[in-house]
């Protein structure tokens, strides 16, 4: 984190803004970046989008036989299983961020989660969103279930007007923290429940917040990513330098993408 008042050297972060891609490729790139950090590379903040629209499942979420594959196909929605935990998220008209950083830099999973979310709040406030972190409650983190990721905010999550605005998931990969999350711009995450085969698995929760709703307009991609990047440096200090995938990262991602695209991984639960 930002070494306020210390003599620690400023951290240089890589900033990647990658073009829209399929779910398997997006997850493979996050994994490849985490491996680069594990091998001594600079920590990474990445912004990305999905094409086609994609339903991402949490690593341990039950899914086999639970989703209407015909409905997914008719709507042109892809499916991928994330390397991180959490619940189902629909990625379409949204921004996804990912962070890969040494655990020692961010202070462990829980501290990292809160610090990253504070940086997201700082960026959203620069846009004019009255974002905040969900305060401490008696609620525990939700178990891996079929409920949508945006169903209910828990402590430390990014909220606006009392509703979850960013849904994030995290995993420790050796000494590296990988966290990624979705900021719905216009997506209606309540669509996720309609893709379940069993209506008993659906719930009556109200629709989650979207950026367009809380901001009153749809910012363009460059404005949005610039605000989030500025919030990042405001929170963490150091430098955020534009970067791109290296040749080695691309090769590693191509290999991992085959695994993420396979039914054995996607439907293993």
N, C-alpha and C positions, 0 to 999 in steps of 0.2 A: 504494500500500500504506500501511499504518499508519505515519504519520510519527513514529515513536518518537523523542523527544528533539529534534524539530524545531519550528520556528515555523510550519510550513505549516498553512493552515487545514484544519479537519476537512471531509471530503467528505460530502456529503449524497446518499445513495443512495435510489432509489425501490424499494419492495418491492411486487411484484404477485403476488397469489394468484388465478389465473384459473380459472374453472370448467372441468370436463371438456369437451373439444371434439374434433372430427375432426382428423386429421393435417394436412390442408392448412391449416386455420385456425391450428393451433398453430405451424406453420412460418412462416406469413404474419405472425403476431403477433411472433415473434422478429425477423423481418426489419424490420417496422415500428418496433419499439423500437430496433433498431440505427440506423435512419435518423434517429430522433429524437435519439439521442446524437450522431450525426454533425453534426446541425444545431445542436448546442450544448446539448442537454437533459442532465439529470442522468443518471449511470450507473444501470443497472437490474439488480436481481436479481428473477427471476420463478420461481415454483413453479407447476407445472400437471400435469394428467392428460389422458388420452386416452379418447374414447368415439366410435365403437367402438374395440376393440383395434386396434392398428396396427403394421405392420412398417415401420420407417423404414430407408431405404437411404442409404448415404453418397453424397455428391455425385458421386464418380467411380467408384463401385462398379459392376462389370458386373452387369446384371440381366435384360436382355431375353432371353426364352426360357429363363431359368434357374430360375424359380420356378413352382410348381404353382398356377396361378390357380384351378383348381377346388377344391383343398384350402384355399386362402385363403378362397374364397367360402363353402365349407361351414362353416368355423370362424368365419365372420363377421369376418375380419381385413382391415382396410383396408391400403392401401400408400401411402406417400408417400416422396419423395426429399428428403433434407435439403439445405440450402444449405451445410452443412459436410461435411468429409470423414469418414473412418472407415468402419466396416462395419455390417452389418444389426443392428438392435435390435428386439426385440418390446416394445411398450409396452402394458401392460394393468394389472396389479396392481403399480404402481410409482409413484415420484415422478420427475418430470422437472424439472430446474432449467435456467434459462438466465441468462446474464450478457451484458450489452452495456455496454461501457465504452471510453473513449478509450484508445488504445494507450499514450499518454504517461502515463496514470494507473497502468497495470498493468505497464509496463516491457517491452513487446514480447511476442510470442506465447508463447515458451517460459517466460519468467518469469511471465506471466499464467496459463498452464496450471498451473504449480506452485503459485502463490499461491492460485488458486481452489480447487485440490484440498486445500491446507492448511486452508482455511476449511471445506470439507466435512468433513474429518477432525475439526476442532475441534467442529463441530456434532454429528457422530456420537458422539464421545466423551462429549458431554453427555447423550446418550441411554443411555450405558453400553456402547457398541460399542467393542471394542478395534481401532479402525481405525488405519491408518498409510499412509504413502506407499511405494509399491514402490521399493526402493533401486536404485541404479545397477547395471545389468547389461550384458552384452555384446549383449543383444537390441536390434535396431533396431525402429523403429516399423513396424507391419505395412503391407504394400502393400494397395491397394484390391482385395480378393478377396471370395470368397463365404463365408469363414469368419465365424462370428458375432463380434460386437464383444467379447463377454465371454470369448473363447476363451483368451486369455493376457494377463496384465498386463505392461505395459512400464514403464520408469522414470517415476516421478512420479505414477502412477495410484493411486487409492484402493483399498486392499486390506484384507481381514480374514481372519485365519487363512491367509495366503498366497494367497488367491484374490481375484480382482477383484470389488469390490463396487459400484463406480460406473464406468460406461462413458461417456466424454466425447469430444466432437468440437469442433473449433474452426475458425474462418475469420476472416481479416482482411478487413474491408469498408472500404476506404479507410483512414481513421485510427482505425477502431473495431474492437475485438476482440469477436467474437460466439462465445461458447462455451456449449454446452448438453450435458446428459448425463442418464443414466438411473440411478436407484437402485432396483433391483428389491426390492420388498417381499415378494412371494410368487411372482413370475413365475419360470418355468423357461425360461431363455434357450436351453436345448438344443432347445426346440421349433423354433427358427429353422432348424436344419439339416434337420429333417423336411419343411420346405416346399420344399426344393430338388428339382428334377426328376431330376437326375443323382445317383445314390447315391455316385458317385465324388467328388463335391464335398463330401460329408459327412465329418465326422471323428469320432474316438472320444474327444474331450476330455471330462473329467468335468464335471458340472454346476457352474456358477459359484455364488458365494455369493449368499444373499438376506438381507435385513434380518431377516426373521422367524427365519431359522435362526441367525444370529450373535447376535441379541438374545434369542432364546428366547420372543418374543412379537411381536404386531403392534401397534405404537403407532398411535393414531388420528392423523388428518391434522393436526389442530391441534397436537398434541404434537410431531410430527415436524417440521413447518415452523417451530415456535417454536424448537426446538433448533438447526436449521440456521441460522436467522436470528441466533440468539445466537452461534453459532460464527463467523458472518460478521462481526459487529461486533467480536468478540474478536480476529479476525485483521486486519481492515482499519481498525478504529477508525471514527470519524465517526458518522453517524446513518443509520439505516435506517427510512425513513418510508413507511407504508402508502400505496399509490397505486392508480390504475386507468388503463385506456386512455383517452387523450384522444379527442376527436372526430376529430381529424386522423389519429391513429394507427389508429383503427378504419377510416376510409375507406381509408387506405393498405393496411391488412391485407386488407380486402375485395377490393381490386384484386389484391394478390399471391396471395390464396387461389385465385383462378381459375387462375393459372399453376401453382400447386402441385398443384391437383386434376387437371390435364390430363395425358393419356397421353404427350404429347410430352416433358414434363419428367420424368415418373416413369420412363419406359422408354427414355430417350435413350441408355443404354449397353447 
